[in-house]
C-alpha cells in the first residue's frame, strides 16, 4: 500500500518459520510478559475497532507519556502523542490490518515531556473477537531506525 505523497510502502511479510509454541517449552504467557518486562518497560494493549477504545497496561501509558488509566483511552488521544506524520501512517497501517486481518510492526516517533521525540516500537495483530480487535505490545526503541513491516495474517 503506497501512502499519498510518500515513498513509504507497506509489505506483508511471511515469517518463514512455524509459530513458536510456549506450551512446548512449559512457560506461561504471564511469565513471558514478566520476563520481557523485567528487561525494559513492555506495554500491552488492545484496541476495540468498533469503539476506537484502547485498553492498555501501565507500561503502555508510561511509554506514550500518559498517566495510567483504569478505563479505556481513545485512539485519537494516543495518536496525538505521535509525530503528526507518523500518526497518519499508523492510522493507515491499522486500517489495513483491520481490513486484511493481518499482523504488523512499526517504529515511530512519540513526543516526550520536553517536546522532543523518541522512538517507540509496536507490534500487533488482528483477531475477530468482539466485532474485531487489534492487540499487541510496545516498548521504547533504542536503535535510530524508522521502519514499518506487516506480517501475513
N, C-alpha and C positions, 0 to 999 in steps of 0.2 A: 504494500500500500504506500503510495507516494504522497507525502504531505504537500499542500499547496505552498509555493514559494520556498521550498526547502529541498535539500538533497538527501533528507533522511528517508530511509526505506525500511519497512518492517518485513522481516522474513520469518517464515515458520521454520523451525529447526527441529529435526528428529534427533532425540538424544543418542540414538545409535547403539544403545545397550538397554538391557532389561531394567525396569524399575527395581530399586532395592527394596527388599522386604525386611522390615525391622523385626517381624516375628521370628525370622530365621536366626537373627542374632540374639533375640531374647531381651531386647531393650524396649521400654515403653515410650510412647510419644512424649509424655511428660518428662521423662528422664532425658530424652534427646534435647528438648527445649531448654531444660535447666542447664544441661551441659554446654550447649551453644551459647546460652545467655550468660554463662559464667566467664566467657572469653571476651565478649563485647555485648553492649546492650542489643538485644534482639527483640524487635517488636513483632507482634502477631496481630493480624487484622482480618475483618470480614465485612464485605460491602453487600448490602441488600440492593439489588439492581432496581427493583420497583420503587423503593422509597428514597434511594440515594443516601441512606443512613450507613455509617461506618461504625462498627464496634471494634475497639482496639485495646491492646494491652497498655499498661502504664509506660513501658519502654517505647511503644509506638508514639505515644503522645510526647514523650520527652525528646525522641529523635526528631520530631517535627516542631519542636519548640513550643509545645502547648501544655496546658495543665491536664492532669489525669481527669477523665470523665467517667462517671458511673453509668451514664446512658449513651445513646448514640451521638455521633458527631456528624455534621453534614459534610458530604463530599466537597461541596463548594468551599467550605471553610478550610478543609485540608488542602485543596488545590491552591488556595490563596497563599499558603506557606511556601509554595514552589516559585521559582523564577517564572515570570509570565510566559516566556517562550516554551519552557518545559511543561507548564501546566496544560497548555494546548496539546502538546504531544501526548501527555498522559491521558487526557480525555479521549483522544483518537485511539490510543492503544487499548484503553479499557472498553471503548465501544467495539473495537474489532474483536477483542477477546470475548465479549458478550455474544456477538453475532456468530463468530466462528467457533465458539466454545473451546478455546484453547488456553494454553499457559503462556506466560510472558515473564520477562525480567527486564529491568532497566536501571540505569544510574542517572539521577537528575539532581539539579541544584535546589536546596532548601535554604530559605533565609534564616540566619541566626539572629540572636537578640541584639547584635551590634549592627545589623543591616547588611552584612556581607553574606556570602553564600558558602555552603559546604555541600559535599556530595552525599546522597543517600541512595543506597541500593535497595531495590524492591523486587521481589519475585512473587508470582501469584498464578492462580488458575481459576477456571470456571467450574462450577458444579450446579446441578439442576435443582437443588434444594430450595424450598420457599419461593418458587417462581423464578429462580436464577440468582446466583450469588457469585461474587469473586472473593477469593480468600488468599492470604499469603503472609509474607514476612517482610520486614525491613530492618536495615542496620546502617550505621554511618559507614560510608565507603572511604577507605584511606588512599586508594590509588587515584591519580589525577587523570582519569579517563572518563569520557561520557559515552555511554553505549546503550543500545536497545536491542534485545533479542527476543523473538517469540518462538515458543516451542510448540510442537504438534499437540493437538487436543485429543 
